[in-house]
């Protein structure tokens, strides 16, 4: 019974730790790939902006 209680406490503490530290929010404006570049998304050879 004592081993079962200690196992339950270990699983509960691990679950709580993962619950509070598992995910964080990331500010998407700091990620360089948050917006497509001007050369992405067009059809190749179909005009676009000339440089």
Secondary structure, 3 states (H helix, E strand, C coil): CHHHHHHHHHHHHHHHHHHHHCCCCCCHHHCCCCCCCCCCCCCCCCCCCCC
